[in-house]
Amino acid sequence: MNPGDEFELKVTPDRYLTVRYAGASGDFNPIHIDEEFARQVGLPGRILHGLWTMAQVARAHTEALGGPDKLERLSVQFRGMGMLEQEIVVHGTVRDVDGDRAIVASEAKQGGKRIIRNGEAEIRVN
Amino acid sequence: MTVNTDAIGKTYEPTGYAVGREKIREYSVAVGETNPLHLDPQAARAGGFPDVVAPPMFAVVFSSRAITAPLFDPEVGIDFAHMIHGGQEFRWGPLVVAGDEINTRTTVQDVSERGGMGFYVFETVSENQRGETVCTGLWTNIVRTGQ
């Protein structure tokens, strides 16, 4: 692993993703699963769980960099709203490698909007 | 808005969570994991683990009840209708596997106000049955008012 190395993960959440993720995570906030409720509170429709999107950022790291035991820390900021049935692109860049630790910067974009920004991870190298 | 900072430092009763194989598989499928370590007990054993391995972000599942306490605590006083999840950090220790028993303690780390918005930062510390810290979470919630 070297500074400047990049990786990418593309994923399109299907129409029922938020229902499955609500069950899997226990987060049944209706803004994620009830179209009518979401519109009533001024959203364009059901929105993605931010922590599902963060899980895509985490998966991008573990798939590209050697498995779940390599990820020691991940921090992100959530911005805007993630929508169903639109492709999300996670992009990561290795910023620094120091001995057995690497620092990786990341973000997640959907339709040109950054829905996760300032992602920063610490990766165990070997 | 004026935030109430009295709750800073407040802690809550730990919540327990028994990690199940099928819950790990259900979660893994929902987040698109295809690594057999998360899905196939034989592959996990071949990798040196006693059972399927939780993806790192499974921390959300075993922390979820622990993070609910401060969100609905009147002393913290979050206006839930105007709350958004602003940021999240997890720091991981040893991997969690099916069969683990996880206890999570929550602390109100900070409450502050910037630009008319309230920032509420909660820390969760999750330990397994051997007393190892498997995950520390920092949950930043932002409450917008006056809109």
Interface residues (C-beta under 8 A of the other chain):
Chain A: V11 L17 R20 Y21 G23 A24 S25 G26 D27 V41 G50 L51 W52 M54 A55 Q56 A58 R59 T62 E63 G67 P68 D69 L71 E72 R73 L74 S75 V76 Q77 F78
Chain B: K23 E26 Y27 V29 A30 V31 G32 E33 N35 L37 H38 V53 P55 P56 M57 V60 V61 S64 A81 I84 H85 G86 G87 Q88 E89 F90 R91 W92 L95 L138
